[in-house]
């Protein structure tokens, strides 16, 4: 039976999991259960995870954090010698997670379920799928993060529950109303903000400290990229410490210079002070709770539990605010950082046909429709929004509507597809457009009619078809946010680029390790068994290089690195 891994591609940290012995398990990289979602370029090498995060404060210009917030955009970033899209940068992270899974499984892993925020747009979902393809993954399903977390919590649950999944991560926020009943996980409603999370809390604290520093020293740390990077990282550390302590110190020596004199940063922040800085942002999450309850037509008294997901849910003020607002004590019996990846692994196991007692029923997070013109009081009003699929509709779903042309002699119609809740079509998110030509009226003088069909699949991706009712003329598209999605040729080029960087990085790392190993072998006092082990590893690495087996080289390199660490 082919295994399907579950991946939480997070803003701050990512994780990979797999179902083993009927239970989902996080697959760690050495001692790290989470992989920092950071990519960097340094001295000819590509860095991913902790090494990349460590170099951020020294080389922020060649380090990318929180790329998830740019998914689905047309932004490109210079990183080292290359200009990269958000999909390509995310592919570095996904490839690293894929490698971690392969080391645990002892075989190549190609199939994955990847999670996204429930409020991700169609374009952002497509971009995530493209990133998976670039990384060499067959993305079997895209599922919402709160839904994945509910799957993890709902596994082996004996009693039926109506729960709110409150997911506050590093860069995004979602809340979902979920029914767990008889092994079925059904999402009733979702709401959220794809640009609200721990990153914003770090920014608020950093801004506060910077204002104090400016008053004290007359220097703004924002004007120096390295100083600001150091302050952001220190603010993040203080935020984490404040979750378990009433105060925290932000200390950075020689953070900046003024007229040639080095300045030090030393500032104490109290938990209450930090909470006051972010209280308005936390208040927005309460609005989402109320919106979801209203959409699901459920009173808070009917909710059995609130499940906390995401690292930022550990902030004490979050717990207190949600508990006070709902009258329910939140629950976090599964590690909030790991619940999403575990749930993705459960969904992967379900798809693979493994014996797991769970069925997932998800919803569309946004309304989907087209732009139309309407006659109102004898005047033609363009740019009206006609919804075909309303938000929080269970997926997969297909909806079909008939639309008439404006004039009897009209020969074509432009179908413009949007997602959102605004009555004016262009005020919503534009997804794509296409033209249906050669319209035929049913009778001379009558208005031509077009049947428009929306098909929203399990991955949250929309397929649109329009057909003239009185002829065979038909056009269709898979909505792909064409302004930002990579073309097939670009995906192939990105795959080639990633393979090249993998070879280059592996080669550089291997060369450095071999030199260290040879230096150790030159020592007379080296124990005979250690010497033999190193020589065997070097021979195996030479063979793997001859066979161009990058996966085997990486495996051997890690073993050699551990051996060198113990005996150098």
VENUR-V292269 format. One record per helix or strand of 3 or more residues. SS is the DSSP state (H for helix, E for strand). FROM is the first residue (numbers start at 1). TO is the last residue. If there is no record, write none. Layout:
((SS	FROM	TO) (SS	FROM	TO))
This chain:
((E	5	8) (E	13	20) (E	23	26) (E	38	42) (E	45	48) (H	50	55) (H	60	62) (E	63	65) (H	67	70) (E	76	79) (E	82	85) (H	86	105) (E	111	116) (H	122	134) (E	138	144) (H	145	154) (E	161	168) (E	173	181) (E	184	193) (H	198	217) (H	221	223) (H	225	242) (E	247	258) (E	261	270) (H	271	295) (H	300	302) (E	305	309) (H	311	314) (H	316	326) (H	339	352) (E	359	363) (E	368	376) (E	379	389) (E	397	404) (E	413	419) (H	425	427) (E	429	436) (E	449	456) (E	462	468) (E	474	478) (H	488	521) (H	528	546) (H	550	567))
